[in-house]
Amino acid sequence: MSRLFDVVVLGAGPAGAAAAMALAGKGFNTAVVSKGSATEGHGPSAALAGPVQGLSSRALVALTEAGLAPAARCASGPAARVVFWSGERSERGLEGLVEREVFDASLRSCLQGSSVSRVDAVARGITFAEELWQVETSEGPIQGRTVLDARGRHARRSDERGPLLVSWSLNLKSDECRTARTAVVALDDGWCWLAITPGGTLHAQFVTSARQQWSREQLARRIQDVAEKLPEAALPVDQLVARGSESACAAVARYSQPSRGPGHLRIGDAAVAMDPLSGNGIYEAVRSARVAAAAVNSYLQGLPWSVVARFVDGRSRELWRRCASKAAEFYRLQAGWSGSEFWTSTAAAYAVIRHEV
């Protein structure tokens, strides 16, 4: 027999967890559909580190205000950020660092300690009939008066997108404690975000054109380029290349209209996925959840869906415009100094989006 909820949230990342906590707090019967990690509660393995993510101070505040303080406390103390851009070196801001696997497990723990019902399953399909949404999951069907899709880039379909970029990562877990620091370094054919955690995890993320396939040797050369700009970091380049775990994922900024039908919204990266250069992904995801929770509350209280959809779609459209405009400016600055094909073509692509939105 199907289970019926006021709200079904797909995904337990920052957007999904924040929205579920907010709506359950308003008294709505809320379920989150999310498949937990096999290593949930244990963190990354001792040999290989998982991805590291930076959290701005406002992202940490937003998580705490959303009832996700334990996840915010996963972050290290503020790490100084060095930026190499347009031929200049500067120190710009601070950011906390989290190992994403630990962070995601903490988000799920927050849900388990709340009145939110968690369904440990994979969502396989969504249909609408007789004013209810039916979600087919790997553990059977559940029904909801409303659905929030917070599956990030896994939600797939997009209405608009930025230039085709890919993020290549190398991660190394060592036993050596280090001073936490981050760096953003512009290279000829892309840019690198480097993070060193207090526990010794080294994460190097390279963003470049999706048309180019990088070998491990090419990644090694990029790491060496970064190491030469950061001699004070004493990067263990040989260890990172020989022992580090390697992965690649899409880094394409994209927009999907949030409203997908009466009571159905996309939130977080499922609606607006930013260029990783913005550094605002988690902050905007939690903000998106706050807006979605208010919208769903209004709809379940009787406000016409057309009014709700117009408000949410308008806000997301404006966020997409600002995202494209900010990215265009970042890439334009570096293109003016470097003149390489990667920077000029990426800046031009974002400029087109900015003028079309």
C-alpha positions as CSV (number, residue, x, y, z in Angstrom):
1,M,0.0,0.0,0.0
2,S,1.3,3.5,-0.9
3,R,2.2,5.8,1.9
4,L,0.8,9.3,1.8
5,F,2.7,12.5,2.9
6,D,2.0,16.2,2.6
7,V,5.5,16.6,1.2
8,V,7.9,14.2,-0.4
9,V,11.5,15.5,-0.8
10,L,13.8,13.7,-3.2
11,G,17.4,14.0,-2.1
12,A,19.0,14.7,1.3
13,G,21.7,17.2,0.3
14,P,21.8,20.8,1.7
15,A,18.7,21.9,-0.2
16,G,16.6,18.7,0.5
17,A,17.5,18.5,4.1
18,A,16.9,22.2,4.8
19,A,13.5,22.1,3.0
20,A,12.4,19.0,4.8
21,M,13.4,20.4,8.2
22,A,11.5,23.6,7.5
23,L,8.3,21.9,6.3
24,A,8.3,19.3,9.1
25,G,8.7,22.2,11.5
26,K,5.5,23.8,10.2
27,G,3.6,20.6,11.0
28,F,3.5,18.9,7.6
29,N,4.0,15.2,7.3
30,T,7.3,15.1,5.4
31,A,9.3,12.3,3.9
32,V,12.8,12.4,2.4
33,V,13.7,9.8,-0.2
34,S,17.5,9.3,-0.3
35,K,19.9,6.3,-0.5
36,G,22.5,6.5,2.2
37,S,26.2,6.0,1.6
38,A,27.6,2.6,2.3
39,T,30.2,4.3,4.5
40,E,27.6,6.6,6.3
41,G,28.8,7.5,9.7
42,H,32.4,6.3,9.1
43,G,33.8,9.0,6.8
44,P,36.3,8.5,4.0
45,S,38.6,5.5,4.0
46,A,42.0,5.9,5.6
47,A,43.8,5.4,2.3
48,L,41.8,7.6,-0.1
49,A,40.0,10.9,0.6
50,G,36.7,11.9,-0.9
51,P,36.0,15.3,-2.3
52,V,36.5,18.4,-0.2
53,Q,34.2,21.4,-0.4
54,G,34.6,25.0,0.8
55,L,31.9,26.6,2.9
56,S,31.7,30.4,3.1
57,S,30.8,32.0,6.4
58,R,27.3,32.9,5.1
59,A,26.8,29.2,4.1
60,L,27.7,28.1,7.6
61,V,25.2,30.6,9.0
62,A,22.5,29.5,6.6
63,L,23.0,25.8,7.5
64,T,22.8,26.6,11.2
65,E,19.6,28.7,10.8
66,A,18.1,25.9,8.8
67,G,18.5,23.5,11.7
68,L,21.5,21.8,10.3
69,A,24.1,23.0,12.8
70,P,25.8,19.6,13.1
71,A,26.6,19.6,9.4
72,A,28.0,23.2,9.7
73,R,30.2,22.0,12.6
74,C,31.8,19.5,10.2
75,A,33.7,22.4,8.7
76,S,37.3,23.1,9.7
77,G,38.2,26.5,11.1
78,P,38.4,29.3,8.5
79,A,41.2,28.6,6.0
80,A,42.9,31.5,4.2
81,R,42.4,31.6,0.5
82,V,45.1,32.7,-2.0
83,V,44.0,33.7,-5.5
84,F,46.1,33.9,-8.7
85,W,44.0,35.7,-11.2
86,S,44.7,38.1,-14.1
87,G,48.4,37.8,-13.4
88,E,48.2,38.9,-9.8
89,R,48.4,37.1,-6.4
90,S,46.1,38.2,-3.6
91,E,44.5,36.9,-0.5
92,R,40.7,37.0,-0.7
93,G,38.5,35.8,2.1
94,L,38.3,32.7,4.3
95,E,36.4,29.5,3.9
96,G,35.7,26.4,6.1
97,L,36.5,23.0,4.6
98,V,34.4,19.8,4.8
99,E,35.0,16.4,3.4
100,R,31.8,15.9,1.5
101,E,31.1,12.3,2.5
102,V,31.2,13.3,6.2
103,F,29.1,16.4,5.6
104,D,26.4,14.4,3.7
105,A,26.3,11.8,6.5
106,S,25.8,14.6,9.0
107,L,22.9,16.0,7.0
108,R,21.2,12.6,7.1
109,S,21.8,12.4,10.8
110,C,20.1,15.7,11.3
111,L,17.0,14.3,9.5
112,Q,17.0,11.1,11.6
113,G,16.9,13.2,14.7
114,S,13.8,15.2,13.5
115,S,10.2,14.4,12.8
116,V,11.0,13.9,9.1
117,S,10.4,10.3,7.8
118,R,13.4,9.0,5.9
119,V,12.9,6.5,3.1
120,D,16.3,4.8,2.3
121,A,15.7,4.3,-1.4
122,V,16.3,5.5,-4.9
123,A,13.5,7.5,-6.6
124,R,12.9,6.0,-10.0
125,G,9.9,7.9,-11.4
126,I,7.3,10.5,-10.6
127,T,3.7,10.7,-11.9
128,F,0.7,12.9,-11.2
129,A,-2.9,11.6,-10.9
130,E,-6.0,12.5,-9.0
131,E,-4.2,15.6,-7.4
132,L,-1.5,13.4,-5.9
133,W,2.1,12.8,-6.9
134,Q,3.2,9.2,-6.9
135,V,6.9,8.5,-6.5
136,E,8.2,5.1,-7.5
137,T,11.1,4.1,-5.4
138,S,13.3,1.1,-5.1
139,E,11.5,0.3,-1.8
140,G,8.0,0.7,-3.3
141,P,5.7,3.6,-4.1
142,I,4.9,6.6,-1.9
143,Q,2.5,9.5,-2.5
144,G,2.7,13.1,-1.8
145,R,0.4,16.2,-2.1
146,T,3.6,18.0,-3.1
147,V,7.1,17.0,-4.3
148,L,10.4,18.8,-4.0
149,D,13.1,17.5,-6.3
150,A,16.5,18.2,-4.6
151,R,18.6,15.6,-6.5
152,G,21.0,18.2,-7.8
153,R,22.5,17.5,-11.2
154,H,21.0,14.0,-11.0
155,A,17.7,15.6,-11.8
156,R,19.2,15.8,-15.3
157,R,17.0,17.8,-17.8
158,S,17.9,21.5,-18.1
159,D,16.2,24.3,-20.0
160,E,19.4,26.4,-20.4
161,R,23.1,25.8,-19.8
162,G,26.4,27.4,-19.7
163,P,29.6,26.4,-21.5
164,L,30.5,22.7,-21.4
165,L,33.0,22.4,-18.6
166,V,34.3,19.3,-16.7
167,S,35.8,19.1,-13.2
168,W,38.7,16.7,-12.8
169,S,39.8,15.9,-9.2
170,L,42.6,14.2,-7.4
171,N,42.3,13.5,-3.7
172,L,44.9,12.2,-1.2
173,K,44.5,11.3,2.5
174,S,47.7,11.5,4.5
175,D,48.5,11.1,8.1
176,E,50.4,14.5,8.2
177,C,48.5,17.3,9.9
178,R,48.8,20.6,8.0
179,T,47.7,24.2,8.1
180,A,44.3,24.5,6.4
181,R,44.4,26.6,3.3
182,T,42.8,27.0,-0.1
183,A,43.8,28.5,-3.4
184,V,42.3,29.4,-6.7
185,V,44.8,29.4,-9.5
186,A,44.2,30.3,-13.2
187,L,46.1,28.2,-15.7
188,D,46.2,28.5,-19.5
189,D,43.6,25.9,-20.2
190,G,41.4,26.1,-17.1
191,W,41.6,26.8,-13.4
192,C,42.3,24.9,-10.2
193,W,40.8,25.0,-6.7
194,L,43.2,23.5,-4.2
195,A,42.2,22.7,-0.6
196,I,44.4,21.3,2.2
197,T,42.5,20.3,5.4
198,P,43.9,20.3,8.9
199,G,43.7,16.5,8.9
200,G,46.0,16.3,5.9
201,T,43.6,15.7,3.1
202,L,44.7,17.3,-0.2
203,H,42.0,18.0,-2.8
204,A,42.9,19.4,-6.3
205,Q,40.0,20.3,-8.5
206,F,40.7,21.3,-12.1
207,V,38.0,22.8,-14.3
208,T,38.5,22.9,-18.0
209,S,36.7,22.4,-21.3
210,A,34.7,19.2,-21.7
211,R,36.1,18.8,-25.1
212,Q,39.5,17.9,-23.7
213,Q,40.2,14.6,-22.1
214,W,43.0,14.8,-19.5
215,S,45.3,11.9,-18.7
216,R,46.7,11.4,-15.2
217,E,50.1,12.7,-16.5
218,Q,48.4,15.9,-17.7
219,L,46.8,16.3,-14.3
220,A,50.2,15.8,-12.7
221,R,51.6,18.6,-14.8
222,R,48.7,20.9,-13.7
223,I,49.4,20.1,-10.1
224,Q,53.1,20.9,-10.6
225,D,52.1,24.3,-12.1
226,V,50.0,25.0,-9.0
227,A,52.8,23.8,-6.7
228,E,55.2,26.3,-8.3
229,K,52.9,29.2,-7.5
230,L,52.4,28.0,-3.9
231,P,55.9,27.0,-2.6
232,E,54.8,27.7,1.0
233,A,52.2,24.9,0.8
234,A,54.9,22.2,0.1
235,L,52.4,20.1,-1.9
236,P,53.2,16.4,-1.9
237,V,52.9,16.2,-5.7
238,D,54.5,12.8,-6.2
239,Q,52.2,11.2,-3.5
240,L,49.1,12.9,-4.9
241,V,49.8,11.6,-8.4
242,A,50.9,8.1,-7.4
243,R,48.4,7.4,-4.6
244,G,45.5,9.8,-5.0
245,S,42.0,8.9,-6.1
246,E,40.9,10.4,-9.4
247,S,37.4,11.4,-10.6
248,A,35.7,13.6,-13.1
249,C,32.2,15.2,-13.2
250,A,30.3,17.8,-15.1
251,A,30.8,21.4,-14.1
252,V,28.2,22.9,-16.4
253,A,26.1,25.8,-15.0
254,R,22.5,25.2,-15.9
255,Y,19.0,26.4,-15.4
256,S,15.8,24.3,-15.1
257,Q,12.4,25.9,-14.5
258,P,11.6,25.0,-10.9
259,S,7.8,24.5,-11.3
260,R,7.0,21.2,-12.9
261,G,3.3,20.9,-12.1
262,P,0.9,21.6,-9.3
263,G,2.8,21.1,-6.1
264,H,6.0,20.0,-7.8
265,L,9.2,22.1,-7.6
266,R,12.9,21.7,-8.3
267,I,15.2,23.2,-5.7
268,G,18.9,23.8,-5.2
269,D,21.1,22.6,-8.0
270,A,18.2,20.8,-9.6
271,A,16.9,24.2,-10.5
272,V,20.0,26.5,-10.8
273,A,23.4,24.8,-10.8
274,M,26.2,27.4,-10.7
275,D,29.6,27.5,-12.2
276,P,31.8,26.1,-9.4
277,L,33.9,29.3,-9.6
278,S,31.1,31.1,-7.9
279,G,31.7,29.3,-4.6
280,N,28.1,29.9,-3.6
281,G,26.5,26.5,-4.3
282,I,25.6,25.4,-0.8
283,Y,24.6,28.9,0.3
284,E,22.2,29.3,-2.6
285,A,20.9,25.7,-2.2
286,V,19.8,26.5,1.4
287,R,18.3,29.8,0.3
288,S,16.4,27.9,-2.4
289,A,15.1,25.5,0.2
290,R,13.8,28.4,2.4
291,V,11.9,29.9,-0.6
292,A,10.5,26.5,-1.6
293,A,9.3,25.7,2.0
294,A,7.4,29.1,2.1
295,A,6.0,28.4,-1.4
296,V,4.8,24.8,-0.5
297,N,3.4,26.1,2.8
298,S,1.3,28.7,0.9
299,Y,0.1,26.2,-1.6
300,L,-1.0,23.6,1.0
301,Q,-2.8,26.5,2.8
302,G,-4.8,27.2,-0.3
303,L,-2.9,29.7,-2.4
304,P,-3.3,28.9,-6.2
305,W,-0.4,27.1,-7.7
306,S,-0.2,29.6,-10.6
307,V,0.8,32.3,-8.0
308,V,3.3,30.1,-6.2
309,A,4.9,29.0,-9.5
310,R,5.2,32.5,-10.8
311,F,7.0,33.7,-7.7
312,V,9.4,30.7,-7.5
313,D,10.2,30.7,-11.2
314,G,10.8,34.5,-11.2
315,R,13.2,34.2,-8.3
316,S,15.2,31.3,-9.9
317,R,15.3,33.1,-13.3
318,E,16.8,36.2,-11.6
319,L,19.4,33.9,-9.8
320,W,20.3,32.4,-13.1
321,R,20.8,35.8,-14.6
322,R,23.1,36.9,-11.7
323,C,25.0,33.6,-11.9
324,A,25.7,34.0,-15.6
325,S,26.7,37.7,-15.2
326,K,29.1,37.0,-12.4
327,A,30.7,34.1,-14.3
328,A,31.1,36.2,-17.4
329,E,33.0,38.8,-15.4
330,F,35.3,36.3,-13.8
331,Y,36.2,34.7,-17.1
332,R,36.4,38.0,-19.0
333,L,39.0,39.3,-16.5
334,Q,41.3,36.3,-17.0
335,A,40.7,36.3,-20.8
336,G,41.9,39.9,-21.0
337,W,45.2,38.9,-19.4
338,S,45.7,35.4,-20.7
339,G,44.2,35.6,-24.2
340,S,44.1,31.7,-24.4
341,E,41.3,30.0,-26.2
342,F,39.8,28.4,-23.1
343,W,39.3,31.8,-21.4
344,T,38.1,33.8,-24.4
345,S,35.6,31.1,-25.5
346,T,34.2,30.5,-22.0
347,A,33.9,34.3,-21.4
348,A,32.1,34.7,-24.7
349,A,29.7,31.9,-24.0
350,Y,28.7,33.4,-20.6
351,A,28.3,36.8,-22.2
352,V,25.8,35.4,-24.6
353,I,23.8,33.9,-21.8
354,R,23.9,37.1,-19.8
355,H,22.4,39.1,-22.7
356,E,19.7,36.5,-23.5
357,V,18.3,36.1,-20.0
